[in-house]
Amino acid sequence: MKNHIYTITCTHTKDKEGNTVDSEPTFQFESYQHDSIEDILAKLSDKHYFNDKKDLIRFIVGLKIMSSAMMHNRSSDFVRQLEPHFKEMMNIIKGRKPKNTNK
């Protein structure tokens, strides 16, 4: 499957008191996404989910990283417990009506 590949880097730059921290990147990894994060940002920007575009970007990147980790660990009991809640959240984000789960 073809994917967009993003390199995610998290560097600790300030401590809780606001002091600059001189450190190498704490975490760096590649994230493989079937969707373009830029395309998702364009689609969701007009929905005004957040007051600040940077918060929307943080949300999208976090969501995509989380969904990728969940996909790679589908058989995990932890992921199976989260799956129905994640699907419900994705339906809300995509503006879909929730499926009737009362059978």
DSSP file (Angstrom, degrees, kcal/mol; ACC not computed):
  #  RESIDUE AA STRUCTURE BP1 BP2  ACC     N-H-->O    O-->H-N    N-H-->O    O-->H-N    TCO  KAPPA ALPHA  PHI   PSI    X-CA   Y-CA   Z-CA
    1    1 A M              0   0    0      0, 0.0     2,-0.3     0, 0.0     0, 0.0   0.000 360.0 360.0 360.0 135.6    0.0    0.0    0.0
    2    2 A K        -     0   0    0     32,-0.0     2,-0.3     0, 0.0     0, 0.0  -0.600 360.0-178.6 -80.3 139.8    1.3    3.4   -0.9
    3    3 A N        -     0   0    0     -2,-0.3     2,-0.4    29,-0.0    31,-0.2  -0.951  33.3-117.0-136.7 154.5    1.6    5.9    2.0
    4    4 A H  E     -A   33   0A   0     29,-3.6    29,-3.0    -2,-0.3     2,-0.5  -0.758  36.5-146.0 -80.3 138.7    2.5    9.4    2.8
    5    5 A I  E     -A   32   0A   0     -2,-0.4     2,-0.4    27,-0.2    27,-0.2  -0.950  17.2-175.3-115.7 125.8    5.5    9.3    5.1
    6    6 A Y  E     -A   31   0A   0     25,-2.6    25,-3.2    -2,-0.5     2,-0.6  -0.948  19.3-141.0-117.6 138.1    5.9   12.0    7.8
    7    7 A T  E     -A   30   0A   0     -2,-0.4     2,-0.5    23,-0.2    23,-0.2  -0.894  19.7-158.8 -97.4 121.0    8.9   12.3   10.1
    8    8 A I  E     -A   29   0A   0     21,-3.2    21,-2.1    -2,-0.6     2,-0.4  -0.874  10.5-176.5-104.1 127.3    7.7   13.3   13.6
    9    9 A T  E     -A   28   0A   0     -2,-0.5     2,-0.5    19,-0.2    19,-0.2  -0.990   8.4-170.0-126.4 130.9   10.2   14.9   15.9
   10   10 A C  E     -A   27   0A   0     17,-2.6    17,-1.8    -2,-0.4    16,-1.6  -0.969   9.7-177.5-122.3 115.4    9.5   15.9   19.5
   11   11 A T        -     0   0    0     -2,-0.5     2,-0.7    14,-0.2    13,-0.1  -0.952  27.6-130.1-118.0 128.3   12.2   18.0   21.2
   12   12 A H        +     0   0    0     -2,-0.5    11,-0.3    12,-0.4     3,-0.1  -0.665  38.2 162.6 -74.5 111.6   12.0   19.1   24.8
   13   13 A T        +     0   0    0     -2,-0.7     8,-2.9     1,-0.3     2,-0.3   0.736  58.2  21.1-107.3 -28.7   12.7   22.8   24.6
   14   14 A K  B     -B   20   0B   0      6,-0.3    -1,-0.3     8,-0.0     6,-0.2  -0.996  67.8-133.5-141.8 146.8   11.5   24.3   28.0
   15   15 A D    >   -     0   0    0      4,-2.3     3,-2.1    -2,-0.3     6,-0.0  -0.259  46.7 -84.0 -86.7-177.2   10.9   22.8   31.4
   16   16 A K  T 3  S+     0   0    0      1,-0.3    -1,-0.1     2,-0.1    -2,-0.0   0.769 130.1  53.2 -60.5 -26.9    7.8   23.5   33.6
   17   17 A E  T 3  S-     0   0    0      2,-0.1    -1,-0.3     1,-0.0    -3,-0.0   0.442 121.4-105.9 -88.2   0.1    9.2   26.7   34.8
   18   18 A G  S <  S+     0   0    0     -3,-2.1     2,-0.3     1,-0.3    -2,-0.1   0.534  70.1 147.3  88.9   6.8    9.9   28.0   31.3
   19   19 A N        -     0   0    0      1,-0.1    -4,-2.3    -5,-0.0    -1,-0.3  -0.570  55.2-106.9 -77.3 137.7   13.6   27.5   31.4
   20   20 A T  B     -B   14   0B   0     -2,-0.3     2,-0.5    -6,-0.2    -6,-0.3  -0.412  30.3-151.0 -64.2 135.1   15.3   26.6   28.1
   21   21 A V        -     0   0    0     -8,-2.9     2,-1.0    -2,-0.1    -1,-0.0  -0.949   3.3-148.8-111.0 124.9   16.3   22.9   27.9
   22   22 A D        +     0   0    0     -2,-0.5     2,-0.3     0, 0.0    -9,-0.1  -0.794  44.3 137.6 -95.0  98.6   19.3   22.1   25.7
   23   23 A S        -     0   0    0     -2,-1.0     3,-0.1   -11,-0.3    -2,-0.1  -0.962  54.0-112.2-142.3 158.1   18.6   18.6   24.5
   24   24 A E        -     0   0    0     -2,-0.3   -12,-0.4     1,-0.2     3,-0.0  -0.358  67.3 -63.5 -74.2 165.2   18.7   16.5   21.4
   25   25 A P        -     0   0    0      0, 0.0   -14,-0.2     0, 0.0    -1,-0.2  -0.323  45.7-153.6 -52.9 130.2   15.4   15.3   20.0
   26   26 A T  S    S+     0   0    0    -16,-1.6     2,-0.4     1,-0.3   -15,-0.2   0.906  76.6  13.2 -73.7 -42.8   13.7   13.2   22.6
   27   27 A F  E     +A   10   0A   0    -17,-1.8   -17,-2.6     2,-0.0     2,-0.3  -0.990  62.3 170.8-135.3 141.4   11.7   11.2   20.1
   28   28 A Q  E     +A    9   0A   0     -2,-0.4     2,-0.3   -19,-0.2   -19,-0.2  -0.926  16.0 144.7-150.3 129.9   11.9   10.8   16.3
   29   29 A F  E     -A    8   0A   0    -21,-2.1   -21,-3.2    -2,-0.3     2,-0.4  -0.976  43.7-106.3-155.8 163.8   10.0    8.3   14.2
   30   30 A E  E     -A    7   0A   0     -2,-0.3     2,-0.5   -23,-0.2   -23,-0.2  -0.782  25.1-157.1 -97.0 142.6    8.3    8.0   10.8
   31   31 A S  E     -A    6   0A   0    -25,-3.2   -25,-2.6    -2,-0.4     2,-0.6  -0.984   6.1-150.1-120.9 126.2    4.5    7.9   10.6
   32   32 A Y  E     -A    5   0A   0     -2,-0.5     2,-0.4   -27,-0.2   -27,-0.2  -0.854  20.1-179.8-100.7 122.2    2.9    6.2    7.5
   33   33 A Q  E     -A    4   0A   0    -29,-3.0   -29,-3.6    -2,-0.6     4,-0.1  -0.969  31.2-157.1-127.9 134.1   -0.4    7.7    6.5
   34   34 A H  S    S+     0   0    0     -2,-0.4     2,-0.3   -31,-0.2    -1,-0.1   0.747  86.7  60.4 -78.0 -21.8   -2.8    6.8    3.7
   35   35 A D  S    S-     0   0    0    -31,-0.1     2,-0.5    29,-0.0   -31,-0.2  -0.779  91.2-116.1-102.2 149.2   -4.3   10.3    3.9
   36   36 A S     >  -     0   0    0     -2,-0.3     4,-2.1     1,-0.2     5,-0.2  -0.730  15.7-146.9 -79.6 125.3   -2.4   13.5    3.4
   37   37 A I  H  > S+     0   0    0     -2,-0.5     4,-2.4     1,-0.2    -1,-0.2   0.860 100.9  56.6 -61.2 -34.2   -2.4   15.5    6.6
   38   38 A E  H  > S+     0   0    0      2,-0.2     4,-2.1     1,-0.2    -1,-0.2   0.898 106.2  49.3 -63.8 -40.4   -2.4   18.7    4.5
   39   39 A D  H  > S+     0   0    0      2,-0.2     4,-2.2     1,-0.2    -2,-0.2   0.899 110.7  49.9 -65.6 -40.8   -5.6   17.5    2.7
   40   40 A I  H  X S+     0   0    0     -4,-2.1     4,-2.4     2,-0.2     5,-0.2   0.920 109.4  51.9 -63.8 -42.9   -7.3   16.7    6.1
   41   41 A L  H  X S+     0   0    0     -4,-2.4     4,-1.8     1,-0.2    -2,-0.2   0.917 109.3  49.9 -58.7 -44.3   -6.3   20.2    7.3
   42   42 A A  H  X S+     0   0    0     -4,-2.1     4,-0.5     1,-0.2    -1,-0.2   0.901 112.6  47.3 -61.8 -41.1   -7.9   21.8    4.3
   43   43 A K  H  < S+     0   0    0     -4,-2.2     3,-0.3     1,-0.2    -2,-0.2   0.873 118.8  39.1 -68.3 -37.4  -11.1   19.8    4.7
   44   44 A L  H ><>S+     0   0    0     -4,-2.4     3,-1.5     1,-0.2     5,-0.5   0.639  93.6  83.5 -91.2 -14.1  -11.5   20.5    8.4
   45   45 A S  H ><5S+     0   0    0     -4,-1.8     3,-0.8     1,-0.3    -1,-0.2   0.857  91.2  49.9 -59.2 -37.0  -10.3   24.2    8.5
   46   46 A D  T 3<5S+     0   0    0     -4,-0.5    -1,-0.3    -3,-0.3    -2,-0.1   0.533  96.1  71.8 -82.1  -4.1  -13.8   25.5    7.5
   47   47 A K  T < 5S-     0   0    0     -3,-1.5    -1,-0.2    -4,-0.1    -2,-0.2   0.638  90.6-142.1 -84.9 -14.3  -15.5   23.5   10.2
   48   48 A H  T < 5 +     0   0    0     -3,-0.8    -3,-0.1    -4,-0.5    -2,-0.1   0.874  43.3 154.7  56.8  42.9  -14.2   25.7   13.0
   49   49 A Y      < +     0   0    0     -5,-0.5     2,-0.3     1,-0.1    -1,-0.1   0.820  70.0  28.8 -65.8 -30.6  -13.6   22.8   15.4
   50   50 A F  S    S-     0   0    0     -5,-0.1    -1,-0.1     1,-0.1     6,-0.1  -0.926  73.3-133.5-130.5 153.2  -10.9   24.9   17.1
   51   51 A N  S    S+     0   0    0     -2,-0.3     2,-0.4     1,-0.1    -1,-0.1   0.758  94.4  53.6 -74.6 -25.1  -10.4   28.6   17.5
   52   52 A D  S >> S-     0   0    0      1,-0.1     4,-1.6    -3,-0.0     3,-0.6  -0.940  72.3-144.6-119.4 129.5   -6.7   28.4   16.6
   53   53 A K  H 3> S+     0   0    0     -2,-0.4     4,-2.3     1,-0.2     5,-0.2   0.845 103.1  59.3 -59.8 -34.2   -5.4   26.8   13.4
   54   54 A K  H 3> S+     0   0    0      1,-0.2     4,-2.6     2,-0.2    -1,-0.2   0.871 103.2  51.9 -64.0 -35.2   -2.4   25.5   15.3
   55   55 A D  H <> S+     0   0    0     -3,-0.6     4,-2.5     2,-0.2    -1,-0.2   0.886 108.3  51.1 -67.1 -37.2   -4.7   23.6   17.6
   56   56 A L  H  X S+     0   0    0     -4,-1.6     4,-2.7     2,-0.2    -2,-0.2   0.915 110.6  48.7 -63.7 -42.4   -6.4   22.0   14.6
   57   57 A I  H  X S+     0   0    0     -4,-2.3     4,-2.7     2,-0.2     5,-0.3   0.931 111.3  49.7 -62.7 -45.5   -3.0   21.0   13.3
   58   58 A R  H  X S+     0   0    0     -4,-2.6     4,-2.5     1,-0.2     5,-0.2   0.919 112.5  48.5 -57.7 -44.0   -2.0   19.5   16.7
   59   59 A F  H  X S+     0   0    0     -4,-2.5     4,-2.8     2,-0.2    -2,-0.2   0.938 112.9  46.2 -63.3 -48.5   -5.3   17.6   16.8
   60   60 A I  H  X S+     0   0    0     -4,-2.7     4,-2.7     2,-0.2     5,-0.2   0.933 114.6  46.7 -62.3 -47.3   -4.9   16.2   13.3
   61   61 A V  H  X S+     0   0    0     -4,-2.7     4,-2.4     1,-0.2     5,-0.2   0.932 115.2  46.6 -62.7 -45.0   -1.3   15.1   13.8
   62   62 A G  H  X S+     0   0    0     -4,-2.5     4,-2.6    -5,-0.3    -2,-0.2   0.916 113.2  49.3 -61.7 -43.4   -2.1   13.6   17.1
   63   63 A L  H  X S+     0   0    0     -4,-2.8     4,-2.8    -5,-0.2    -2,-0.2   0.911 111.8  48.0 -62.7 -43.8   -5.1   11.8   15.8
   64   64 A K  H  X S+     0   0    0     -4,-2.7     4,-2.0     2,-0.2    -1,-0.2   0.887 112.4  48.7 -67.1 -38.8   -3.2   10.4   12.8
   65   65 A I  H  X S+     0   0    0     -4,-2.4     4,-2.2    -5,-0.2    -2,-0.2   0.931 113.9  47.3 -65.3 -43.6   -0.3    9.2   14.9
   66   66 A M  H  X S+     0   0    0     -4,-2.6     4,-2.4     1,-0.2    -2,-0.2   0.925 112.1  48.8 -63.6 -44.9   -2.8    7.5   17.3
   67   67 A S  H  X S+     0   0    0     -4,-2.8     4,-2.5     1,-0.2    -1,-0.2   0.875 110.3  51.9 -65.5 -35.8   -4.8    5.9   14.5
   68   68 A S  H  X S+     0   0    0     -4,-2.0     4,-1.9     2,-0.2    -1,-0.2   0.926 110.6  47.5 -64.7 -44.4   -1.6    4.6   12.9
   69   69 A A  H  X S+     0   0    0     -4,-2.2     4,-0.6     1,-0.2    -2,-0.2   0.890 112.4  50.4 -63.6 -38.7   -0.5    3.0   16.2
   70   70 A M  H >< S+     0   0    0     -4,-2.4     3,-0.8     1,-0.2    -2,-0.2   0.911 108.6  51.7 -65.3 -42.0   -3.9    1.5   16.7
   71   71 A M  H >< S+     0   0    0     -4,-2.5     3,-0.9     1,-0.2    -1,-0.2   0.885 109.7  49.5 -62.0 -38.6   -3.9    0.0   13.2
   72   72 A H  H 3< S+     0   0    0     -4,-1.9    -1,-0.2     1,-0.2    -2,-0.2   0.616 118.2  40.2 -76.6 -11.0   -0.5   -1.6   13.8
   73   73 A N  T X< S+     0   0    0     -3,-0.8     3,-2.0    -4,-0.6     6,-0.3  -0.116  70.0 138.3-128.6  36.5   -1.7   -3.1   17.1
   74   74 A R  T <  S+     0   0    0     -3,-0.9    -1,-0.1     1,-0.3    -2,-0.1   0.792  70.6  56.7 -53.4 -33.9   -5.3   -4.2   16.2
   75   75 A S  T 3  S+     0   0    0     -3,-0.1    -1,-0.3    -4,-0.1     2,-0.2   0.564  81.3 111.0 -80.6  -6.6   -5.0   -7.4   18.1
   76   76 A S    <>  -     0   0    0     -3,-2.0     4,-2.4    -6,-0.2     5,-0.2  -0.449  69.2-137.5 -68.7 136.5   -4.1   -5.7   21.3
   77   77 A D  H  > S+     0   0    0      1,-0.2     4,-1.9     2,-0.2     5,-0.2   0.888 106.1  55.6 -58.9 -39.1   -6.8   -6.0   24.0
   78   78 A F  H  > S+     0   0    0      1,-0.2     4,-1.5     2,-0.2    -1,-0.2   0.933 109.3  44.9 -59.2 -47.9   -6.2   -2.3   24.8
   79   79 A V  H  > S+     0   0    0     -6,-0.3     4,-2.1     1,-0.2    -1,-0.2   0.893 109.3  56.2 -66.2 -39.9   -6.8   -1.2   21.2
   80   80 A R  H  < S+     0   0    0     -4,-2.4    -1,-0.2     1,-0.2    -2,-0.2   0.861 106.8  50.6 -60.4 -35.2   -9.9   -3.4   21.0
   81   81 A Q  H  < S+     0   0    0     -4,-1.9     4,-0.4     1,-0.2    -1,-0.2   0.857 114.5  43.6 -69.7 -35.0  -11.3   -1.6   24.1
   82   82 A L  H >X S+     0   0    0     -4,-1.5     4,-2.5     1,-0.2     3,-0.6   0.758  93.3  85.1 -79.2 -25.7  -10.6    1.8   22.5
   83   83 A E  H 3X S+     0   0    0     -4,-2.1     4,-2.7     1,-0.3     5,-0.2   0.845  87.1  47.9 -53.2 -48.3  -11.9    0.9   19.0
   84   84 A P  H 3> S+     0   0    0      0, 0.0     4,-1.9     0, 0.0    -1,-0.3   0.887 115.2  46.7 -63.6 -34.7  -15.6    1.6   19.5
   85   85 A H  H <> S+     0   0    0     -3,-0.6     4,-2.2    -4,-0.4    -2,-0.2   0.876 112.0  50.5 -71.2 -38.0  -14.9    5.0   21.1
   86   86 A F  H  X S+     0   0    0     -4,-2.5     4,-2.5     2,-0.2    -1,-0.2   0.916 110.1  49.8 -65.1 -43.3  -12.4    5.9   18.3
   87   87 A K  H  X S+     0   0    0     -4,-2.7     4,-2.2    -5,-0.2    -2,-0.2   0.902 110.3  50.7 -62.2 -40.9  -14.9    5.0   15.6
   88   88 A E  H  X S+     0   0    0     -4,-1.9     4,-1.9    -5,-0.2    -1,-0.2   0.917 110.7  49.1 -62.5 -42.9  -17.5    7.2   17.3
   89   89 A M  H  X S+     0   0    0     -4,-2.2     4,-2.5     1,-0.2    -2,-0.2   0.912 110.0  51.0 -62.7 -43.0  -15.1   10.0   17.5
   90   90 A M  H  X S+     0   0    0     -4,-2.5     4,-2.6     1,-0.2     6,-0.2   0.879 107.5  53.6 -64.4 -37.3  -14.2    9.6   13.8
   91   91 A N  H  X>S+     0   0    0     -4,-2.2     5,-2.6     2,-0.2     4,-0.6   0.903 109.8  48.2 -62.5 -40.7  -17.9    9.7   12.9
   92   92 A I  H ><5S+     0   0    0     -4,-1.9     3,-0.9     3,-0.2    -2,-0.2   0.938 112.7  47.9 -63.6 -46.9  -18.3   13.0   14.7
   93   93 A I  H 3<5S+     0   0    0     -4,-2.5    -2,-0.2     1,-0.2    -1,-0.2   0.903 115.3  44.5 -61.0 -42.4  -15.3   14.4   13.0
   94   94 A K  H 3<5S-     0   0    0     -4,-2.6    -1,-0.2    -5,-0.2    -2,-0.2   0.483 112.9-118.1 -84.1  -2.2  -16.4   13.3    9.6
   95   95 A G  T <<5 +     0   0    0     -3,-0.9     2,-0.2    -4,-0.6    -3,-0.2   0.761  62.2 148.8  74.0  24.9  -20.0   14.5   10.2
   96   96 A R      < -     0   0    0     -5,-2.6    -1,-0.2    -6,-0.2    -2,-0.1  -0.620  52.2-110.7 -90.1 150.9  -21.5   11.0    9.9
   97   97 A K        -     0   0    0     -2,-0.2    -1,-0.1     1,-0.1    -5,-0.0  -0.600  41.4-104.5 -76.6 140.0  -24.5    9.9   11.8
   98   98 A P        -     0   0    0      0, 0.0     2,-0.2     0, 0.0    -1,-0.1  -0.356  36.2-111.6 -65.2 145.4  -23.8    7.3   14.5
   99   99 A K        -     0   0    0      1,-0.1     2,-0.6    -3,-0.0    -3,-0.0  -0.507  34.0-104.2 -75.3 145.9  -24.8    3.7   13.6
  100  100 A N        +     0   0    0     -2,-0.2    -1,-0.1     1,-0.2     0, 0.0  -0.600  38.1 180.0 -72.4 115.8  -27.6    2.3   15.6
  101  101 A T        +     0   0    0     -2,-0.6     2,-1.0     1,-0.0    -1,-0.2   0.430  51.0 101.8 -99.1   0.0  -25.9   -0.1   18.1
  102  102 A N              0   0    0      1,-0.2    -2,-0.1     0, 0.0    -1,-0.0  -0.739 360.0 360.0 -86.5 102.6  -29.2   -1.2   19.7
  103  103 A K              0   0    0     -2,-1.0    -1,-0.2     0, 0.0    -2,-0.0   0.367 360.0 360.0-118.0 360.0  -29.9   -4.6   18.2
